[in-house]
Amino acid sequence: MTELGPLDSGFMELEDTDRHISLGIGAVAIVAGPPPTREEFSTGVAAGLERNARLRQRVRRAPLDLTAPVWEDDPNFDLAHHIRWTALPEPADESALRELIATELEERLDRDHPLWQCVVVERLAGDRWAMIVKVHHSMVDGISGITLFECLCDQPGEDHSVRGPRAEDRSGSGLSGLVAKGIRLPLVAPRFAVSVVRGLVPVVYAAIAPTTATSLNGPIGRQRRYVVARASLPEIREIGAAFDATVNDVALAAIASAYRAVLHKRGEEPTPDKLRILVPISVRPSDAKYVMDNRVSAMLPYLPIDIEDPVRRLAAVHDRISEHRAKGEAEAEKSMLSMAEWLPFAVVAWAFRLAGHFPQHSVGALATNVPGPRRPLTVHGREVLEILPCIPIAMRLRTTIAILSYHDRLVFGITGDYDTTPDIDLIAEGIEQGIAELLAASRVPRIP
């Protein structure tokens, strides 16, 4: 058995404090041809289980949360519990699929069993079918989640075994581990103190400082909406090359354009201090790609929704992201999580719980960009045509945006609260329009 890390456990604690939170990182594969039989599909998933032992493990919590929860083998594991089959009503088009995805994002995963589920959508227009994979945040972050998704697809000739964290990767469990942490803490804490204080203060201030009142955050309900925006990855790179920007810069600039348009439609002025966005940053080393856990940090920049010119808006995004990286906010968050590794779990758990009870009025949205599979994927020999990313919403964030690359396409999966984002299609349209504007500007001849 291995302990959950502080961030992994933190997701559990926040879940308990927010009755609206739905669980999991999601990916939806659109697959060509007819679906496999149930026996064929179950056999394929069972092969994936052999490559990833974590899929057979559940979470067990200690009494009074005195020690960290641990992963343990589910003694009653049943693969059928984790696979569901469904079909869309006619015309079985993308609109119907998006409604199904929104419904799936509302469902909580069963804590009495391993925290993942696969939903097979048998019928999709155009001689296609779909596979929805949902995994709890405590098991994976975006990168390891995509690795897990690939694990459930057909494997190439050379296979890499996907494994869970080793026991030595986590701090000790039980009473002896708790005592050991207490003994080591005075020796370890000073190593982190300077970097944490220097880098974490801006992060904490950004998270608690209220922004100008906006309709982008506030109470949320239980129902969800889900829409998709698509862009050409070569065109995104063309824009980046023209304006010395990264793919992530271009994506965030397009998102800023979308929210600017939404606020205008809602009769709100897109002022400079109106939209602070949470941008997760991976701190996963390359040699931990196949470790199933969560290794993310975060930045909290303001998006320049007040800037009308798309090129100037992109430049502002690039400068702000660079500035936040230079401040070390991502490293500060990483240091904070490292410090949490040395604290008694009860302290960490109650800190997360306390934070979850305070409504935030600062962050307006979340956008996470995850590199997708670099190889073409198949499921039972059938080509995966497209992957739609999706993530839940909670903590007063009325919209979240998951960004994923696959083949030559960049897909934005946008999740919104049903009651407060009836205009969610405007976000998708605004992203596509923002990219189109930047592409047009990148192709204008420049005077030397």
Stockholm file with secondary structure:
# STOCKHOLM 1.0

chainA/1-448         MTELGPLDSGFMELEDTDRHISLGIGAVAIVAGPPPTREEFSTGVAAGLERNARLRQRVRRAPLDLTAPVWEDDPNFDLAHHIRWTALPEPADESALRELIATELEERLDRDHPLWQCVVVERLAGDRWAMIVKVHHSMVDGISGITLFECLCDQPGEDHSVRGPRAEDRSGSGLSGLVAKGIRLPLVAPRFAVSVVRGLVPVVYAAIAPTTATSLNGPIGRQRRYVVARASLPEIREIGAAFDATVNDVALAAIASAYRAVLHKRGEEPTPDKLRILVPISVRPSDAKYVMDNRVSAMLPYLPIDIEDPVRRLAAVHDRISEHRAKGEAEAEKSMLSMAEWLPFAVVAWAFRLAGHFPQHSVGALATNVPGPRRPLTVHGREVLEILPCIPIAMRLRTTIAILSYHDRLVFGITGDYDTTPDIDLIAEGIEQGIAELLAASRVPRIP
#=GR chainA/1-448 SS CEECCHHHHHHHHHHHHCTTCCCCEEEEEEEESSCCCHHHHHHHHHHHHHHCGGGGEEEECCGGGCSCCEEEECTTCCGGGGEEEECCCTTCCHHHHHHHHHHHHHCCCCTTSCSEEEEEEEEETTTEEEEEEEECTTTCCHHHHHHHHHHTSCCCSSCCCCBCCCGGGSCCCHHHHHHHHHHHHHHHHHHHHHHHHHHHHHHHHHHHSCCSCCTTBSCCCSCEEEEEEEEEHHHHHHHHHHHTCCHHHHHHHHHHHHHHHHHHHTTCCCCTTSCEEEEEEECCCGGGTTBCSCCEEEECCBCCTTCCSHHHHHHHHHHHHHHHHHHTHHHHHHHHHHHHHHSCHHHHHHHHHHHHTSCCCSEEEEEEEECCCSSCCEETTEEEEEEEEECCCCTTBCEEEEEEEETTEEEEEEEEETTTCTTHHHHHHHHHHHHHHHHHHHTSCCCC
#=GC SS_cons         CEECCHHHHHHHHHHHHCTTCCCCEEEEEEEESSCCCHHHHHHHHHHHHHHCGGGGEEEECCGGGCSCCEEEECTTCCGGGGEEEECCCTTCCHHHHHHHHHHHHHCCCCTTSCSEEEEEEEEETTTEEEEEEEECTTTCCHHHHHHHHHHTSCCCSSCCCCBCCCGGGSCCCHHHHHHHHHHHHHHHHHHHHHHHHHHHHHHHHHHHSCCSCCTTBSCCCSCEEEEEEEEEHHHHHHHHHHHTCCHHHHHHHHHHHHHHHHHHHTTCCCCTTSCEEEEEEECCCGGGTTBCSCCEEEECCBCCTTCCSHHHHHHHHHHHHHHHHHHTHHHHHHHHHHHHHHSCHHHHHHHHHHHHTSCCCSEEEEEEEECCCSSCCEETTEEEEEEEEECCCCTTBCEEEEEEEETTEEEEEEEEETTTCTTHHHHHHHHHHHHHHHHHHHTSCCCC
//
